[in-house]
Amino acid sequence: MFKRSEMAPGNPIAHGPAPLSPEFSLEQRRILLGIAHESIRSALEGQPFSVAAPAAPGLSEPRGVFTTLYLNRAVNAAVSVEGRGDARRGREPGCESGREPDRELRGCVGYAIAMAPLYRAVAETARAAAFDDSRFLPVTREEALALQVSLSVLSRLFAIHPEAVEVGRHGLLISEGARRGLLLPQVPIENGWDRETFLDQTCRKAGLALDEWRRSAAIEAFTAEVFSDADVRSSG
């Protein structure tokens, strides 16, 4: 997933492309979210998951994507009472903060660059978020029934000057040598960070000094179209 991606820094530019309107229709969103859920379900049942390329246009193009899983807090409490305990292995900021009153982060894995057709990338990252995010224990059958999926489909990476970073618009990838850290555009909003804190925390994610972005680290940005189960339900 992201940790296996190799990023190449470019020349600083002020801004990258951002869509003026949603790229994906309601039906396309439903298809992608359904693929994510089915990928997790099939893994829990010990079955291989194979999905044919959707007929909907645009879903077979290679794209970077992150799949984020949330769990309703009430459901998580019930599972803990049954003896499973807390599913978390760590609380460090990841793809998203999970600091919401009614739900918590349960896993997040993605491809920062286009490595597979979008529909297949969603299937792979959903399964990895459920079972391979090292911060959490694997998702159980009980939890899978209450999982909420959020997808962040990424634009291409583009180099950016620190002063051009816009909180809420840009996600960041900061790298130096083999160390790389990525945070999605929604993370600083959820945590109440300003621009410099966002840059600091992306360096932290990479295992760098917090202010390394002021020196030799390469800074790249991207935009993302984010949608979830809740968005599809409210629109349907």
N, C-alpha and C positions, 0 to 999 in steps of 0.2 A: 504494500500500500504506500502511503506517503513516504515512509521512512526509506523505501527502496528507490524513490525517485531521485534523479540527478538533475539539479537545477544549474543553469548557466546564467550568470549575471550579465546585464547589458548596460547600455549607456543611460544615465539618468534622463527621465522625461517628466513632464509635469503631470500628465494625466493619461489614463488608458481608456479604452472604449467602455462605455456603460450603456446598456439598453435603455431606451426611452420608454418602452412599454414592455409588459411581460412577454417573454419569449415563448413560454409554454402555455398551451390552452388548458382548460379545466380537464378535458379528457386525457390529454397527455400526462398531466399531473397524476390523475387517478391511475393510469397505467403504470407509471414509474413507482408510485407508492405501493401499488398492489404487488409489483415484482419484489420490492423490498420485503414485504410481509411474507410472501410465499417462499422466498429464499430462506428466511429464518425458520419458518414452519417446517419445511422439508428437511432442514438440518436436524431439527429436534426429533423428527420421525426416522432419522437415519437413512433418508432417501437422497439420491443425487438430484440436483436441480438443473434442469435444462429448459431454457426458454427460447422460443423462436423469436426472430427479429419482429418487433411490432410493426403493424402496417402504418401506424401513425407516423407522419413525416418528422424527421429531426431526431428521432430517438435512437437511430443506428449510427449517428455521427460520433466519432471519438470526442469525449469531453472529460474534463476533470470534475469530480463530484465527491462530496462528503456526505455520509449518512450518519445522522445523529439519532440516538434512541433515548426516549424519556420513559420514565415509569411513574404512574400515579402514586403519590406518597401514601395514600390510604391502602392501596394494594400492597405496596412494599412493606408497610407495617404489619399487614396480615401475614405475609410470607415470613417475616422475621419471627412472629409469634409461633409459627409452625416449626421453628427450629433452624431455619436456614441462616439467620443472622444477617448482618449488614452486607450487601453485595459489593460495597466499595472497597477497593484496595488502596485508594489514595484520593486526595482532594485537590491536587494541583490543577490549575486552569488548563483545560484541554481545548477541544473544538468549540465548546460552549460552556457557560458557567454552571448551568443547572441550578442557579439560585432563584428559583421561583416557588411561590407558596404552595402550589398544588402538584408539582411534579419535580423530579430530579433526574439529572443526567445518568444514563445507564450504559452509554457506550458511544464512541464516535471514531470513525475510521474513514479515510478517503484517499483519493488520488488527487494530488495537486496539479498534475498535468494530464493531458489526454493519453490514456494508456489502453483504452478499450472502448468499444461502442457504448454509448451512454446507458442503454438498458442493461448491458452486461456488467458495466462498472457499478451500477446501482445494486445488482444482485450480489456481486462480490463484496462490496463495502458494507452492505447490510449484514451479511453473514459474518464478516470480520468484526463489525461493531458489536454484534451480539455475543461472539464467542472468543475473540482474539484481542480485545482491548485489555492490555495488561493491568490497567487500573481497576478492573472490575472482575468479579467472578462471572463465569458464563451464564447467560440468560437461561432460566428454567422454563418448563412448559407452562407453569402457572403464571409467570411473569409475562410470557409471550402474549397471553390473552389480553393484557392491558398495556402493551407497548404502544407508544406513540412515535411515529417516524417523522423526521424532518430531513428534507434533502436540500443541499446547497450545491447548485450546478455552477461551476466556475467558468469565468472567462479565461482567456490566455493570460499568463503572467507577463507583466511589463515592469521594467525598472522605473523607480520613482525617487524623487528627492524627498527627504524627510518633511520639509515644510509643505509639500504638496499632498501629504496624506490627509484624507478626510475621514474622520470618525463616522461610522455608520454607512459609509459608501465603500471603502476599501477594506479588503482583507490583506494581511501581510505575510510575506515569507522573507525571513532574514537568515542569511547564511554566511559562514566563514569556514573555508576548508570543507571538511566532511560534516560539520555541524550545521543543522538547519532547524528552524522553528517556524511553525505556521499557526496563525490564528485567523478565524473567520471574521467577516465584517460585523456580525452581531455581537461578538464577544465584548468589545469595549462598551457597547451600549448597555449590555446586561450587567456589566461590572461598574459602570459609572466612571470609566477612564477617560482622561483627556488624550490628546494626540501623543504627547511625550510618554505618558504612562503606557499607552498602547505599544509604542516602539520599545520601551523598556521591557515590557512583559513578553513581547515576541522574542527579544534577545534571551530572556530567561528561559523561554520554551526551548530555545536552541542550545542551552547550556553555556551561553556566553555571558560576559559581564553585562549588567543592565544597560550601560551607556556605550556598548560596542557599536551601536548604530551611528554614533557621532564620529567614529574613527574608520576602521577598515572593513566592516561588515557590508556585504551586498544587500541592498533592500529592493525587494520586488513586491508588487501589489497585484491585486485582482479584484474584480467585482463578482458578485454571486446573485443568482436568482434563488431565493429561499422559499420553500413551500412545505406544508405539513399536512397530516391527516386532518387536523382541525380546520385548516384553510379549505380543504376540499369539502368537508362536511358543511361548513358555513355557506359555501357557494352553491351547494347542491340542493 
